[in-house]
Structure formats: structure tokens, C-alpha cells
Amino acid sequence: MSLLSRIDELSGSSKVRRAWFAFACAVFVIVIAVPSIFVVTHLFTDWDLVDLVLNNEGIRNTVVSAVANSFSIALIVTVIDILVGLPMAWIMVRKNFKGKKWLDTLLDMPLAFPTAVIGISVVMFWISPEGINIPGLGLSLSPYMLVILLHIIFTYPYMVRSLSAILEQIEPNYETAAMTLGASRWTAVRTITIPLFRAGLATGFILCFARSLSETGGTYIALTMMGVQTSFFTGPSFISFLKSDESWYTSDEMMGAQILISVIMIVLALILLVVVRKIIAKFRFPMNKVWPDLGRKVSRGALPKAKDFLTILFLIVVVLLPTFYIFLYLTQPIPTMDYGQLFGSIGTSFLVAGIAVAIDIIIGVPMAMYIARHREGKLGQLLDGLVNVPLIIPTTALGFSLFLFWGSLGLDSSFDLLLVILGHISFTYPLVVRNLIGSIEEVDPAYEEVSMTLGAKPFQAFRKVLFPIIKSAVIAGGILAFTRSLGETGATTSISDTVNTVPIYITHLVEDGLYTEAAMCSIVLILICFIIMFGLRAVTGRRSKRDA
């Protein structure tokens, strides 16, 4: 009997199925959920270290300022994303034009770039600091403003995708009916379509705010290139600074500061998640009044065209050009580099990301199936909420929490690679599960039930009926998790000082002032990622055509 046949037979037992789901839940709780918030317990067990920070006016003010910068920047970035993301989502869903597929692909490109790479490219484009021979815009930007421009690149695609997904489900016939009765397009959209966006706005707000709040690698590199890494901080960048330069504070002060920042950001992020969901759920747009003359003026003529033009211009100037600007380094002489160390760090990154994604899929599929099929139950709702926790916690705080948790269990520096893999599983797992939940919910469970009434075992029904349908979601979630792991800096530095992934290697080059070498390493990484992703899509595309 083959292995698959044996698994098919075992899946027929309800005890085996319950044991498998219990195992998936246990791994989720032990490896992901509990370690993610473990640092909160140190607020009580190590209060003397925290108290040391609170009694030091200098470091206390730095902590408060860093956290305030993180939350204010995240809020500003998210509001901008909403204002410019809504018209872009409208363009991508409701309008047809030449080059739409290319534009759709370009929208996702910032997600595939490691954060350290974008950090270098953004500073090159907007400021062009000393040591870079390519002329950028040369603007005099404050660190605060530069970080906002940087974080928009990381968060903008999330907002556009969240709003696009909702808009695709809204029938345009409602707007058409309103316009046939005399309403202007602006009035129809304002009174009919926008009120239906609440779910998309909630998802987009949470994703963008959490992504900005957790951003570490690109921010730290940008501040380092500006020469302000010791005077301007966000919460995550301050933790990275403490990890990279221990000469500023004693070890006790450093530990206390990391505990305090991590706890504050975790608690505030969790509170914000609950508050935002409640506010958006109860918020009602003021749609009772109708202004016919104003509606006709903004629906016709130059205004709609100007809106679309400014939307595309924002995408090009603020998102795409700064992202790809690093490729201009190819016009410079290629420096002498340590290719052995570069490809070694790339190999480490791919090893960590590959193992993390494989485990994400193995334990994420049963979790996603349970949540999708039991969303109305108390356990399903609880798991649905818990899955979001690692997603909204800043990755630097998450990594520090994991470091404390596994260290308390005796996993010391000799297990650094394992600890980094466990850390990357924590923040990539929700990306896989969220993709799968949405896909599974769209599949009628009757398909599997019919196959089982015809004699198929549960696992056989899954791999023969359900999996072919959700395969694209598995691949999409896997790619998203892989690229997220590949570009992560903050969590890795918080967990280990010795595991040299490629974002860490690039960060060290920037810290040493080797900008050209860092840029070339970034380009090599991007090209490798492009080849792999292109090959994966080509292989899966051929398989899909063959299966069809």
C-alpha cells in the first residue's frame, strides 16, 4: 500500500482527524501564539529592568518619542493610502485600458523587494546622500517625512488590493440604476458604493497600519544612510539600534528598553485592532444629503480625468520610481565584492524562508479549513482572531518576544538558526492562512460531501476535490510568505546576532558606508527572486493548462 493510500485510510477515522487538527492547533499555540506575546510577562518578572528605564529621563524620553513616531507615521501613511488607494482600486476594477495587466503586476512589485533594498533605493531617489554618485532629486527632507514616503511604498499595495477585492464583489448595476434615474456618477458612487466599502477599509486599515508599525529593515537603513540613526527613532528602529550598538546604554537599560517598547507596541496594536474594527463597523457615512449640481460638476469634464491622472502620477512618482531607482547603480563601475559571503547569506535566507513556508502550509491548511467551515462557532471565531495577532505585532517586538520565550526554554545561541526559522514561521503563518480561508469559503462543502458519499475518504476528497480548487491560493500564500520572509530584517536581528540572512548582510554594508556594494547585492537578490518567481509561475501555469 502506498503512502497516500495509507493516509487516505487513516483519514477515515474521526479520531485521526481530530488528532491532526489538535496537532495543528497545538503547534499554532506553542510555536506562534504564545511566543508572540510572551514579552508581556517580562513586564512583571523583570520590572526592575523596566523601572531602570522609567527612572532614566534620557532613555525614557527616547522610548516615548520612538513609539509616538511609529504610531503617528503609521496613521498618516494609512490615511494617505486610503485617499490614493481608493481611486486606484476603482481604476483597476472598473476601467479597461491598454497596459492594465502590466500596471496590475507593477502594483505588487514593492511586496517582492526586500525592505532593506527599498530603504536604499528610496534614500537614493529622494535625497542622494554623500557616497552615492547617481544624482537623485536631492530634496531636503526631514527623517520623519522620508520615513512616511518609505512606508507608503510598503503599505500602498495592501490598501489597493483590499479595496479592489471588495469592489469586485459590488455589482456596478446598482450605480447604473441610480444614474438612469437621474443621479450623477459621483452621487451614485457616494451614496451606494462607498458605504459598502466598510469591510475593505477595515482590512486595508489594519494591514497598512500594522505593516507600517512593524517596518524595521528599510527604516533603519534609510536613517543610517541619512546619518540620523542615533537621533531619530521609530519603535522598531530603536530596538535595532540597541541590538547593533550596545555602547550607548548598559545591558540592563538596553534589555529594559526593549521590553518596554515591545510591550507598549504590542498592547497598543492589539487595542487598536479592536477599536478600529468596532469604529468601522458602527460608522455610518453621511449620505442622506444629495447635491445634484455639485455631483454633476465633479462627474463630468476635466475633474474625473484629473483625478485619474493624479492617481497614476502618485503611483509612478511616490511608489514605483523610488522602488526601482536602485537599478541605476548598474550604470556605475562594479565594485569588488565578497561573492562568497553574499551567496552564503542568500542561501541562508532561502533556507529559512523555504522551511518556514513549508511548515506554514502543512499546519496552516487544517487550521484554515476549520476556521472557514466553523466560522460561526466559538472556537472558530477565537482561532480566527488569534491568527491575526502575529500579523499586527511589530516584527521587531515579535522577534524579541520569541527570543525571550525560547531562551526561557533553554534554546540558547547554539540554536540561532532554528530560532530564526521559528520566528519567520510566526509572522508568515497568518499570510498563508488568510489566503486559504478566503479561498476555502468560496468552495461549496457539498463538493467534498458528494465525493465522500461516493466512497472517497476525507483526505482523498481533499486532495482530489478541494486542493485543485484552492491550489492557486496555496501558491499565492506561499509566494507572499516567502517574499515576506526573504525581506525581513527586524525580527531576525531581534532573535539572533549571528544568523546572516541577506537583508542583514545588506544592512551591515550600509552601516559600513559601502552603499555601492549594498546596492549591487540588492540587485543580485532581486534578479534571483525574479527568476525563481517567473519559473514558478511558468511551471504552475503549464500544469494548470495540462490539468484543464
Phi, psi and omega in degrees: 000131181288167181297317180297320179295321178296318178295321178302315181295317181296326181293344178290343179272127179295328178295320179294319180295318178294322179294321180294317178293321178298322178296315179298319178294318181297317178297318179299314183291314187283321186268333188243301190293303184296312179300331183296327183245014183297330183300335180299326180294333180287346174296333180260317182286332180240040182299331180298325178289319178295318180297327178298321179290317182297331180271355177259105187302319183297307182288327178297315179295324178295318179298312181299316180296318181296315180295317179298319177298317181300311184287322179291319177297316180299320180293314179298315181298317182294319178297316177299318179301319180295315184295320182263341181283326180297310177295328177292319176299321178297316179298316186288333184262319190259356183235145177245133181201161179294139180083010182297321180295321178295318179296321179297321178291317181297329180301327183269350186302319179302335179289334183272348180273134172302144184300325179298323180295313181294324177302315178296313185296320181294317179295320177302315186289312187274328189239320185055072185289171180300136181105350177249123187270354180271125182288121174264201179288333177068031180285154177264089183255145174286156177304322181299313181292321180296319179295323176300312179299323179293314184290333176301321180297320181288329190259332185307313180300325179297317181294314181298317181293321180295315180289324179297319180299321178288317182298326179295336180270352181267121182293126177289349181298329179297317178294319180298318179297319180295322182287328176292339177269007174110354181284145174285163180299319181298318179294319180296316180294316184293324186264340184246307189280310185301320178300337180277000183272001187304315181297317179294322178295320179297314179296313181296319179299312182296314181296314183291316181297315181294321180294317178294318182297327186265351185297129184233301190301307181297322180295313182296320179293317180298316180293325177294316180294331177280347181078022183240018184293347178254001183233341178231130184225148156257171180304306179298320182291331177292320176297318177297321179296317179298323180288329186269336183220097184272005184280347185279329183224161174290164181299323179293318178295319180298314179296316179297320180294319179295319178297313184296312180297316182298315181295314181301314184289323178294311183296313181295323179294318179294318177298317181298321179303313181293314183297313182298318179299318181291318181296313182293325180293326183265345185291136177239125180291140179285083187251009184290325183272144178233131179243091187302315182296314178297319180300318180292323181294319183276351181265347184234167173076218189279336186299310178300321179293321178295320178300313180295320180297314180294326178295313178294321179298319178299316179301315184290310189282319187268332185252304190281310182301313177297329180292315186267359185297335182298338181291346176293345176295342178294344177277353182264158175300136181285122183282167174284124184231159176272087184293332178297315179291323179298307183289334173294318178291325176295318177299319177297317180298316181291325177297312180298312182295319181295314179295318181300314182293319179300315179291322177305314183289317183298314182267347181276329181299307179298325178295314180296320179297318181294314181296318181294324183269347183228037184296332181281342180282160182294318179295319179298318178293321179297312180295323179299322178285319182294328180300330182285341189302308180296339182287326185264349178279130176308133188297330178294315177295322178298313180298319179296320178296318178296319178302315180292319183296306183289331175295325179292341178264006174096005177275101184266198185297341178289348179249026187303316182297318178297318181296320178295319178299315178298322178296317181290329174299320185299313185268351175264336181305313181299329180295320178289312184296318181298318177298318183289321181301311180299321181289317182294323180297335179279351182262126178293121180298347179298332179300313179292321181297319179296317181297324180286329175292338178269007173111356181285143174282160182307314181291326177295320177294324179295309186282338180265333185246301187286313186301316178302331181283320185264007184303320181296325178290324176297315180295316180298315178296321179294317179295316180298317179292321181297312181293325178295319178293318184297328184262002186283134178243310188302310182296321181296314181293330179288331183273317188216146175260356188247334181285117188258080173285168186293323175297324178293318179298316179295321178299318179296324178296318179294318179300329179273003179079012181268069186293318181297315178298319179296319180295317180295320177298321179297317180296318177301316180297316180299316181296319178297315179298319180298316180298317181294313181295320179296316178297320180296317180294323179294317180294313181293327178294318178295321179295321180296318179294321180293320179293325180292000000 
